[in-house]
Amino acid sequence: MISRWTVVVDRDDLTKTEVLHDELPTDLEDCEILLRVSHVGLTANNVTYGVIGDMIGYWRFFPFAPEGRGVIPVWGFADVVDSTLDAVPAGTRVYGYLPMASHFVVRAKLTSSGFVDTADHRADLPAVYNSYLVTSQDPAYDPALEDLQALYRPLFLTSYLLADQLADNKFYGASTVVISSASSKTAFGTAQCLQGKGVRLVGLTSPRNVEFTTGLGLYDTVLPYDASVDVEPSVYLDFSGSADVRSALHDRLGASLAKDISIGLTQQKASADPRSEFFFAPEQLRKRTADWGSEGLAERFGTAWRSFTAQAGSWVGIAQHSGPEELIEVWQAVLQGKVSPDTADVITF
């Protein structure tokens, strides 16, 4: 038997955590693969998974927590420990959607780039989260950039698809895009994708992050939250989940606010404001897969990803951590908003 540790959180209070230990079976069934998680990135994006876990189904991906608690998904790399598939032998390295746990088992169906997990509990969940890329078959993989990929690739995919949706809809007639929590990684990834698209980019952030956000060179204007934005046709991209910021913008812009879209939630509550619509990246992913085909989408995303990573390494330093206890320490810091925007956290399991 293989011993596994798992970090679980209270689904009603994300600050409450516990490390559980159990045994994994060594006898795999047909098509099963045992993965050992190697290292992952942890950002405010993972908080969103917990905040809207019931709404989207994020708690259902890794259902091995006691009732009332859950396993927060993370993105990163894992290695095959044991496999019933000759095409995915032990030692194979994969990138994908992982639990806050040392090990887990997938029921694999092979694809051209790796495999998907076809376990019953994931059957009706968004396909993008069920796919695992074998690094030797991934054209975007660079072993020297694993930390950047673990941190940024899932965030940047959201950034890319959000920017694409805006452009695809001609920015809903707006000439300005206002972005809250502008120092966050998904937010400034979106700004990077929108550069040169013919819209003015206004970043809103806390006073302590104005200098960092301005230094990115991605926004035309960076303002603290208590400043007033210009009244002009605008789209609001809400990465903060702040009801106060939303209300202030609606009061200020009035009919000039063409669209209000919620993406991330750096605050620990989901918005129920009917003035805002929630952006769900898999929907735009499905649309563009239909429009361009899988290869066409991969080619376009790859070009954008390489442009982003060429700059991202100079914006944010990477802090290394290891083990479940340090994972919990980072989780608590992210929950409390204590992570500096110029630092990103990678945890080795």
Secondary structure per residue as TSV (DSSP state, phi and psi in degrees):
chain	resnum	aa	ss	phi	psi
A	1	M	-	360.0	146.0
A	2	I	E	-106.8	129.3
A	3	S	E	-80.9	136.3
A	4	R	E	-123.6	138.8
A	5	W	E	-105.8	148.0
A	6	T	E	-138.8	132.1
A	7	V	E	-91.7	121.1
A	8	V	E	-115.1	152.7
A	9	V	E	-124.0	155.1
A	10	D	E	-73.0	125.7
A	11	R	T	-68.3	-21.5
A	12	D	T	-96.6	-13.0
A	13	D	E	-147.7	95.3
A	14	L	E	-66.0	-11.2
A	15	T	E	-78.5	-16.1
A	16	K	E	-89.3	117.4
A	17	T	E	-129.7	161.2
A	18	E	E	-155.6	146.2
A	19	V	E	-100.3	118.6
A	20	L	E	-105.2	151.5
A	21	H	E	-125.7	135.6
A	22	D	E	-150.1	-179.2
A	23	E	E	-109.6	138.8
A	24	L	E	-99.6	141.3
A	25	P	-	-68.6	143.3
A	26	T	S	-92.4	-13.4
A	27	D	S	-93.8	101.1
A	28	L	-	-82.0	148.6
A	29	E	-	-86.8	170.9
A	30	D	T	-53.0	136.0
A	31	C	T	71.8	7.2
A	32	E	E	-90.5	149.1
A	33	I	E	-133.5	133.7
A	34	L	E	-97.8	122.3
A	35	L	E	-109.9	141.2
A	36	R	E	-109.4	121.5
A	37	V	E	-67.8	132.3
A	38	S	E	-96.6	-67.3
A	39	H	E	-155.3	152.3
A	40	V	E	-139.2	162.6
A	41	G	E	-99.2	152.0
A	42	L	E	-135.3	118.6
A	43	T	-	-138.8	-177.7
A	44	A	H	-61.7	-22.5
A	45	N	H	-57.9	-35.8
A	46	N	H	-70.9	-28.5
A	47	V	H	-63.2	-40.6
A	48	T	H	-57.4	-39.9
A	49	Y	H	-57.2	-37.5
A	50	G	H	-77.2	-40.0
A	51	V	H	-63.7	-41.2
A	52	I	T	-112.3	30.1
A	53	G	H	-58.1	-38.5
A	54	D	H	-78.0	-34.0
A	55	M	H	-65.1	-44.5
A	56	I	H	-99.6	-24.1
A	57	G	T	103.7	17.7
A	58	Y	G	-64.2	-29.1
A	59	W	G	-67.4	-18.9
A	60	R	G	-85.2	-10.7
A	61	F	S	-69.3	-37.2
A	62	F	S	-131.0	78.3
A	63	P	-	-86.2	45.9
A	64	F	-	-113.5	43.4
A	65	A	S	-117.9	151.6
A	66	P	-	-60.7	160.0
A	67	E	T	-56.9	137.7
A	68	G	T	88.7	-10.6
A	69	R	E	-122.0	168.1
A	70	G	E	-151.7	168.9
A	71	V	-	-109.6	120.4
A	72	I	-	-74.9	127.5
A	73	P	E	-73.5	148.5
A	74	V	E	-136.4	166.2
A	75	W	E	-114.1	143.6
A	76	G	E	167.7	-150.7
A	77	F	E	-115.0	147.0
A	78	A	E	-141.7	158.7
A	79	D	E	-119.0	141.3
A	80	V	E	-72.6	121.7
A	81	V	E	-91.1	-41.1
A	82	D	E	-149.3	150.4
A	83	S	E	-153.3	145.3
A	84	T	S	-98.4	2.9
A	85	L	-	-111.0	122.7
A	86	D	T	-62.0	-30.0
A	87	A	T	-73.7	-14.4
A	88	V	S	-130.1	75.2
A	89	P	-	-75.8	167.5
A	90	A	T	-55.3	139.6
A	91	G	T	98.8	-13.7
A	92	T	-	-65.7	135.6
A	93	R	E	-103.6	135.4
A	94	V	E	-131.0	157.8
A	95	Y	E	-119.3	137.6
A	96	G	E	172.0	-159.6
A	97	Y	E	-88.8	119.5
A	98	L	E	-128.2	158.2
A	99	P	E	-87.3	162.5
A	100	M	S	-77.1	70.4
A	101	A	B	-153.6	156.5
A	102	S	S	-74.4	-31.9
A	103	H	E	-144.0	156.1
A	104	F	E	-161.9	163.1
A	105	V	E	-111.2	135.7
A	106	V	E	-116.3	153.4
A	107	R	E	-103.0	105.4
A	108	A	E	-94.3	138.0
A	109	K	E	-119.2	123.2
A	110	L	E	-67.4	144.7
A	111	T	-	-130.0	177.5
A	112	S	S	-67.1	-23.2
A	113	S	S	-111.8	-0.9
A	114	G	E	160.6	-111.1
A	115	F	E	-160.3	164.0
A	116	V	E	-117.2	150.6
A	117	D	E	-86.5	116.6
A	118	T	-	-103.7	20.0
A	119	A	-	-54.8	145.7
A	120	D	G	-54.6	-39.9
A	121	H	G	-72.1	-9.6
A	122	R	G	-110.3	3.8
A	123	A	T	-60.7	-38.8
A	124	D	T	-105.5	17.9
A	125	L	S	-94.7	158.1
A	126	P	-	-53.5	129.8
A	127	A	G	-61.2	-31.7
A	128	V	G	-59.5	-29.8
A	129	Y	G	-83.9	-12.5
A	130	N	T	-96.1	-3.4
A	131	S	E	-93.9	137.0
A	132	Y	E	-122.0	127.7
A	133	L	E	-95.8	125.3
A	134	V	E	-75.2	123.2
A	135	T	G	-59.8	-32.4
A	136	S	G	-69.9	-12.9
A	137	Q	G	-113.0	9.2
A	138	D	-	-104.0	110.1
A	139	P	T	-64.7	-19.7
A	140	A	T	-88.4	-5.6
A	141	Y	-	-78.1	135.0
A	142	D	-	-137.4	115.6
A	143	P	G	-58.6	-25.0
A	144	A	G	-76.1	-13.1
A	145	L	G	-116.5	24.4
A	146	E	H	-59.3	-41.0
A	147	D	H	-62.4	-43.8
A	148	L	H	-63.1	-38.8
A	149	Q	H	-68.1	-43.5
A	150	A	H	-60.4	-37.2
A	151	L	H	-80.4	-49.3
A	152	Y	H	-101.5	-26.2
A	153	R	H	-60.1	-46.3
A	154	P	H	-66.4	-36.5
A	155	L	H	-66.8	-43.3
A	156	F	H	-70.6	-30.3
A	157	L	H	-61.8	-42.8
A	158	T	H	-61.7	-45.3
A	159	S	H	-57.5	-47.2
A	160	Y	H	-62.9	-45.5
A	161	L	H	-70.0	-36.1
A	162	L	H	-65.0	-48.1
A	163	A	H	-60.8	-38.5
A	164	D	H	-65.6	-40.5
A	165	Q	H	-63.5	-41.5
A	166	L	H	-61.4	-48.8
A	167	A	H	-64.2	-38.3
A	168	D	H	-63.1	-26.9
A	169	N	T	-104.0	18.9
A	170	K	G	52.1	37.6
A	171	F	G	54.9	26.5
A	172	Y	G	53.9	30.0
A	173	G	G	82.9	4.0
A	174	A	-	-88.4	155.4
A	175	S	S	-108.0	-9.2
A	176	T	E	-132.0	141.6
A	177	V	E	-116.5	119.3
A	178	V	E	-100.2	127.0
A	179	I	E	-123.5	118.8
A	180	S	S	-87.4	166.9
A	181	S	S	48.2	46.1
A	182	A	T	-65.4	-16.1
A	183	S	T	-85.4	-8.9
A	184	S	S	-73.7	156.6
A	185	K	H	-68.2	-40.4
A	186	T	H	-69.1	-35.5
A	187	A	H	-65.5	-49.9
A	188	F	H	-75.6	-19.9
A	189	G	H	-66.4	-39.3
A	190	T	H	-63.9	-43.4
A	191	A	H	-60.3	-40.4
A	192	Q	H	-62.5	-39.5
A	193	C	H	-69.6	-25.5
A	194	L	H	-89.7	-7.4
A	195	Q	T	-62.0	137.0
A	196	G	T	78.4	9.1
A	197	K	S	-94.0	2.1
A	198	G	S	87.9	14.3
A	199	V	-	-120.2	152.4
A	200	R	E	-84.0	135.4
A	201	L	E	-109.7	120.5
A	202	V	E	-115.1	121.0
A	203	G	E	-101.8	129.6
A	204	L	E	-107.0	134.7
A	205	T	E	-155.2	172.1
A	206	S	-	-70.7	154.1
A	207	P	G	-53.6	-36.9
A	208	R	G	-70.8	-15.5
A	209	N	G	-106.1	3.6
A	210	V	H	-61.1	-44.4
A	211	E	H	-62.7	-47.4
A	212	F	H	-61.0	-46.5
A	213	T	H	-65.1	-40.3
A	214	T	H	-62.9	-39.7
A	215	G	H	-65.8	-18.7
A	216	L	T	-63.6	-29.3
A	217	G	T	71.9	23.0
A	218	L	-	-103.7	-22.1
A	219	Y	-	-106.1	144.7
A	220	D	S	-71.7	-34.4
A	221	T	E	-142.0	136.8
A	222	V	E	-120.7	127.9
A	223	L	E	-129.4	146.2
A	224	P	E	-70.7	159.7
A	225	Y	T	-58.9	-29.4
A	226	D	T	-85.9	2.1
A	227	A	S	-85.4	157.9
A	228	S	-	-95.2	132.7
A	229	V	-	-84.4	157.4
A	230	D	-	-67.8	144.7
A	231	V	-	-82.7	104.6
A	232	E	S	-156.7	160.2
A	233	P	S	-55.5	119.7
A	234	S	E	-137.5	152.3
A	235	V	E	-109.1	135.2
A	236	Y	E	-105.4	123.6
A	237	L	E	-106.1	110.0
A	238	D	E	-96.5	104.1
A	239	F	S	-99.2	-3.9
A	240	S	S	-100.9	-32.0
A	241	G	-	77.3	15.2
A	242	S	-	-81.1	119.1
A	243	A	H	-66.5	-34.3
A	244	D	H	-66.2	-43.9
A	245	V	H	-64.4	-43.0
A	246	R	H	-60.2	-48.2
A	247	S	H	-62.4	-40.5
A	248	A	H	-63.0	-40.3
A	249	L	H	-67.7	-42.8
A	250	H	H	-63.3	-40.2
A	251	D	H	-66.1	-39.8
A	252	R	H	-73.6	-45.3
A	253	L	H	-89.7	-29.5
A	254	G	G	55.8	-129.3
A	255	A	G	-68.8	-11.8
A	256	S	G	-76.6	-11.3
A	257	L	E	-84.5	102.7
A	258	A	E	-77.0	-29.2
A	259	K	E	-159.4	142.8
A	260	D	E	-126.6	115.5
A	261	I	E	-124.6	127.4
A	262	S	E	-94.8	133.5
A	263	I	-	-122.0	-74.1
A	264	G	-	-98.8	171.3
A	265	L	-	-138.1	88.0
A	266	T	S	-74.6	-16.6
A	267	Q	S	-94.5	151.8
A	268	Q	S	-87.5	52.8
A	269	K	S	-158.2	145.3
A	270	A	-	-84.9	141.5
A	271	S	-	-80.7	133.0
A	272	A	-	-110.3	16.5
A	273	D	-	-70.7	119.8
A	274	P	T	-68.2	-11.2
A	275	R	T	-75.9	-12.3
A	276	S	-	-116.6	142.6
A	277	E	E	-109.9	147.0
A	278	F	E	-89.1	130.8
A	279	F	-	-87.1	122.7
A	280	F	-	-116.1	104.9
A	281	A	H	-54.6	-39.6
A	282	P	H	-58.0	-27.1
A	283	E	H	-67.1	-45.3
A	284	Q	H	-68.8	-31.6
A	285	L	H	-62.7	-44.0
A	286	R	H	-63.7	-40.6
A	287	K	H	-62.1	-47.3
A	288	R	H	-73.2	-27.5
A	289	T	H	-65.6	-39.0
A	290	A	H	-68.8	-38.2
A	291	D	H	-71.0	-44.7
A	292	W	H	-111.5	-14.3
A	293	G	H	81.5	159.7
A	294	S	H	-60.3	-42.8
A	295	E	H	-68.5	-39.8
A	296	G	H	-63.9	-40.9
A	297	L	H	-65.8	-44.6
A	298	A	H	-61.0	-39.0
A	299	E	H	-65.9	-45.5
A	300	R	H	-65.6	-44.1
A	301	F	H	-64.1	-41.2
A	302	G	H	-59.2	-40.8
A	303	T	H	-62.7	-45.4
A	304	A	H	-66.1	-39.7
A	305	W	H	-63.3	-43.4
A	306	R	H	-65.1	-36.6
A	307	S	H	-64.6	-39.6
A	308	F	H	-68.9	-49.2
A	309	T	H	-66.3	-24.4
A	310	A	H	-63.6	-23.3
A	311	Q	H	-107.7	-31.7
A	312	A	H	-61.1	-34.4
A	313	G	H	-61.8	-25.2
A	314	S	H	-90.1	-11.4
A	315	W	H	-86.6	-39.1
A	316	V	-	-133.4	132.0
A	317	G	E	-85.8	151.5
A	318	I	E	-104.8	126.3
A	319	A	E	-100.1	128.3
A	320	Q	E	-97.0	137.4
A	321	H	E	-136.7	167.9
A	322	S	E	-150.6	145.9
A	323	G	H	81.8	165.9
A	324	P	H	-65.3	-35.3
A	325	E	H	-68.3	-42.3
A	326	E	H	-71.2	-31.5
A	327	L	H	-58.5	-45.1
A	328	I	H	-64.3	-39.8
A	329	E	H	-60.4	-43.4
A	330	V	H	-66.3	-42.6
A	331	W	H	-56.6	-45.9
A	332	Q	H	-64.9	-38.6
A	333	A	H	-65.5	-40.8
A	334	V	H	-65.9	-43.4
A	335	L	H	-58.5	-38.8
A	336	Q	T	-88.2	2.6
A	337	G	T	68.9	27.4
A	338	K	-	-94.6	2.2
A	339	V	S	-84.4	128.2
A	340	S	-	-70.1	141.9
A	341	P	T	-65.6	-19.0
A	342	D	T	-93.9	13.7
A	343	T	E	-130.7	142.1
A	344	A	E	-129.5	147.9
A	345	D	E	-111.5	128.0
A	346	V	E	-118.8	132.2
A	347	I	E	-116.9	126.0
A	348	T	E	-89.3	129.8
A	349	F	-	-90.5	360.0
